[in-house]
Amino acid sequence: MLKELFVAVVVTVAIASPSFAMAKDGCGGDCMICHKLTEKEAAELLKNTGATVKSVKPSPANGLFEILLEKEGKQGLLFMDYGKKHIIQGMMASLPDFKPVAAHMKDFPQPKQVTSVDTKAIPVENAITMGNPKGTKNLYVFTDPDCPYCRNMHVELKKLEKIAPDVAIHIMLFPLPMHPGAYDKARVILAKKSRKLLDEGFEGKELPKPVGNEGKDGLDKIIKFANANGISGTPTLVMPDGRIMVGGMDADALKRMLEGK
């Protein structure tokens, strides 16, 4: 259902669409000669999402339109097949380097390059803390419940809290614009301060909808801090001394790093 667009990823094998069949006279290489999607048409097709269509461009991969959406001040991408029957939510990556690619890449703010942050400025009061809240070592994890790498990292963090009893793991929910449904998930997790909802969110389970503006202020403070300090991807780890480590890490390696080994 389109109404659930910003909660669940609609995964569809777009190649199955009959619109991918070659035209009778053959294909000259410019797909946009035959396949068109206007912003007005996209807005009508996606009207039940509650989002505003900002732009439509050919995607980096043939066979898909790339649509830039905005909802509640957050931007994200959708891909629609040429048959205009199926959508895919998320970011496209290139092979073999897995670097994000998008026709709208320039429309997203470019992060500044930083290697460390002042941990005292992190809005930790809006974190959900795993492990030992009174631990002498503080690890800050900027993470998105709809990011597959973050879901893997969350499994490792659950292992870490068992093998590193002196570590406070502060979960800083940071929903990315490319995952529009993650914002509401993060809001409800933060509003309830619920470890159960946190784990369920990273397990891909459906979460309750946030009510009113609950969780919004705290979540926006995290997002504001991340954007101001060059944190743009997930998972991003901030070590006790403020060093930034981008990407996931297994529990044993992270434990050794926290111990300075």
MISEMAR-827028 format. One line per 10 residues: their letters; for each residue x, y, z of C-alpha. Coordinates in steps of 0.001 Angstrom, whole numbers, plus 500000, padded with zeros to 6 digits. Each point is the difference from the previous one (the first is absolute). Layout:
# residues N
a> X,Y,Z ~ ...
This chain:
# residues 261
mlkelfvavv> 500000,500000,500000 ~ 501324,503418,499132 ~ 498846,501286,503372 ~ 502640,497808,501576 ~ 502762,501284,497723 ~ 501851,501850,502738 ~ 499826,497021,502375 ~ 500860,497004,497854 ~ 502263,499530,497021 ~ 498077,498907,496956
vtvaiaspsf> 502379,497565,498388 ~ 499062,499073,496478 ~ 501947,498428,497192 ~ 499403,502748,497495 ~ 501417,498008,497121 ~ 496836,497930,500047 ~ 498089,502956,498589 ~ 498929,499533,496375 ~ 501184,503552,499349 ~ 503549,498657,499891
amakdgcggd> 499324,498213,496745 ~ 501887,501500,497056 ~ 497971,502243,497745 ~ 499068,498612,496602 ~ 502480,502198,498155 ~ 502783,499358,502498 ~ 501595,502164,502661 ~ 502257,502914,499162 ~ 501455,500236,503505 ~ 498105,503064,501252
cmichkltek> 497228,498512,502119 ~ 498422,503384,500635 ~ 498915,500250,496356 ~ 497390,497311,500634 ~ 499594,500071,503781 ~ 498928,503177,501770 ~ 498787,500882,503484 ~ 499145,503587,500874 ~ 500112,501417,503518 ~ 496236,500541,499806
eaaellkntg> 499366,496385,499034 ~ 502375,498718,502695 ~ 498240,502172,502590 ~ 496650,498491,499028 ~ 501330,496432,500145 ~ 501597,500613,503403 ~ 497381,502313,501507 ~ 499132,497594,502816 ~ 503534,500173,501393 ~ 499466,503556,501215
atvksvkpsp> 503322,500974,498418 ~ 500770,502738,497494 ~ 501631,499016,496717 ~ 502949,502340,499513 ~ 501540,498579,496843 ~ 499967,497048,497588 ~ 503119,498862,498125 ~ 501209,496862,498216 ~ 501677,497776,502568 ~ 503648,498904,499659
anglfeille> 498661,496540,499059 ~ 497924,499636,496842 ~ 496368,499061,500454 ~ 499213,502222,502971 ~ 498946,503567,500688 ~ 501660,501609,503025 ~ 497639,502164,502051 ~ 501129,502507,502623 ~ 497382,500366,502755 ~ 499682,502245,503020
kegkqgllfm> 497962,499350,503126 ~ 500135,501903,503286 ~ 503126,501789,498813 ~ 501827,496742,499208 ~ 500967,498900,496517 ~ 500176,496481,498640 ~ 500070,498033,496769 ~ 497597,497605,498351 ~ 500484,498050,496802 ~ 497044,499207,497735
dygkkhiiqg> 500022,497545,497102 ~ 499183,501194,496497 ~ 496647,498237,500199 ~ 499124,502267,502969 ~ 498743,496994,501929 ~ 502715,499393,502594 ~ 502255,502014,502278 ~ 503227,499378,501890 ~ 501082,502092,502973 ~ 503615,500669,500885
mmaslpdfkp> 503384,500861,498514 ~ 501679,498383,497021 ~ 503641,498949,500217 ~ 502547,499269,497296 ~ 501963,496791,499606 ~ 502562,498919,500976 ~ 500739,502863,502426 ~ 496467,500321,501465 ~ 500169,503799,499886 ~ 496622,501779,500034
vaahmkdfpq> 498916,501316,496604 ~ 496999,502167,499200 ~ 498878,502372,497280 ~ 499030,502399,502821 ~ 503295,499708,501884 ~ 500691,503732,499656 ~ 496629,500784,501567 ~ 501130,498563,503332 ~ 502276,502134,502195 ~ 503654,498990,499725
pkqvtsvdtk> 501448,499157,503419 ~ 503163,501624,501239 ~ 502876,497678,500736 ~ 500691,499613,503706 ~ 501937,497391,501958 ~ 498880,500769,503537 ~ 497318,501754,502015 ~ 499639,501440,503474 ~ 498209,497223,501864 ~ 498760,502489,502608
aipvenaitm> 497910,501633,497265 ~ 498262,496770,498972 ~ 496336,500224,501112 ~ 500335,496790,501988 ~ 496864,500825,502001 ~ 498139,498925,496852 ~ 501821,496697,499702 ~ 498762,496552,500880 ~ 502786,498369,501962 ~ 500929,496354,499689
gnpkgtknly> 502545,498233,502159 ~ 501052,501613,503269 ~ 498521,503534,500401 ~ 502653,500683,502655 ~ 502865,498557,497984 ~ 503281,501884,499963 ~ 500266,499716,496213 ~ 497408,501708,497811 ~ 499336,498907,496432 ~ 497624,502057,497840
vftdpdcpyc> 498351,498264,497044 ~ 498190,502057,497352 ~ 497698,497475,498418 ~ 496889,499621,497849 ~ 497428,497218,500577 ~ 499410,499643,496241 ~ 503709,499771,499109 ~ 500980,496341,499343 ~ 503565,500648,501176 ~ 498636,501493,503227
rnmhvelkkl> 497865,496926,500563 ~ 503105,497847,499779 ~ 501838,502427,502283 ~ 497171,499844,502542 ~ 500523,496239,500300 ~ 503679,500661,500747 ~ 499106,502670,502567 ~ 497808,497479,501830 ~ 503024,497703,500108 ~ 502225,502856,501163
ekiapdvaih> 497837,500801,503008 ~ 500525,496427,501182 ~ 503761,499865,499555 ~ 500810,503610,500999 ~ 498156,500648,503278 ~ 501752,503332,500561 ~ 498724,501612,496810 ~ 496972,502276,499641 ~ 498710,499713,496429 ~ 498022,503114,499161
imlfplpmhp> 497690,499424,497039 ~ 499578,503285,498137 ~ 497124,499420,497603 ~ 500857,501682,496716 ~ 497473,499208,497246 ~ 501455,500730,496576 ~ 498081,501931,497334 ~ 500251,496979,497699 ~ 497879,498006,502497 ~ 496821,502110,500387
gaydkarvil> 498282,497438,502223 ~ 502839,500020,502526 ~ 499159,503440,501351 ~ 496677,498946,501532 ~ 501517,496754,501269 ~ 502766,501943,501729 ~ 497480,502445,501438 ~ 497895,497330,501671 ~ 503051,498127,501324 ~ 501399,503185,501470
akksrkllde> 496664,501175,501393 ~ 499471,496730,501860 ~ 503691,499597,500929 ~ 499272,496334,499435 ~ 502735,497412,499605 ~ 497351,497580,498759 ~ 498934,502361,497207 ~ 503649,500734,499231 ~ 500791,496327,499460 ~ 496795,499392,498060
gfegkelpkp> 500721,502966,497750 ~ 503407,498599,499101 ~ 498452,496582,499472 ~ 497794,501502,497303 ~ 496780,499552,501942 ~ 497095,502396,499632 ~ 499900,502685,502687 ~ 497125,502134,501303 ~ 499472,503363,498375 ~ 501198,503046,501984
vgnegkdgld> 497230,502134,501442 ~ 500022,503724,499372 ~ 503515,501377,500288 ~ 501290,497415,502468 ~ 503680,499299,499642 ~ 500448,502696,497371 ~ 501928,502597,502009 ~ 502549,497555,501366 ~ 500498,498298,496654 ~ 500429,503309,498184
kiikfanang> 502723,500978,502483 ~ 501936,496850,499118 ~ 499567,500651,496285 ~ 501070,503629,500424 ~ 503145,498953,501886 ~ 500872,497352,497412 ~ 499544,502361,497067 ~ 502021,502734,501707 ~ 502874,497625,500713 ~ 500325,498305,496632
isgtptlvmp> 498302,496748,500967 ~ 498091,498979,496900 ~ 499975,496209,499817 ~ 499038,497096,502204 ~ 501206,498302,501983 ~ 502461,502594,501282 ~ 501783,499307,503278 ~ 501406,502710,502241 ~ 502635,498633,502334 ~ 500438,501195,503624
dgrimvggmd> 502722,502450,498904 ~ 497797,501445,497250 ~ 501575,498191,497055 ~ 497546,499236,497211 ~ 499925,496487,498543 ~ 497764,499595,496961 ~ 498496,496576,499335 ~ 499261,496860,501940 ~ 502340,497905,502094 ~ 499686,496655,501724
adalkrmleg> 499627,499902,503771 ~ 503424,498477,500742 ~ 501874,502545,497876 ~ 498033,502852,501525 ~ 500733,498747,503516 ~ 503726,499920,499248 ~ 499874,503504,498583 ~ 498171,501311,503058 ~ 502674,498399,502161 ~ 502720,501701,497955
k> 501381,496732,498636
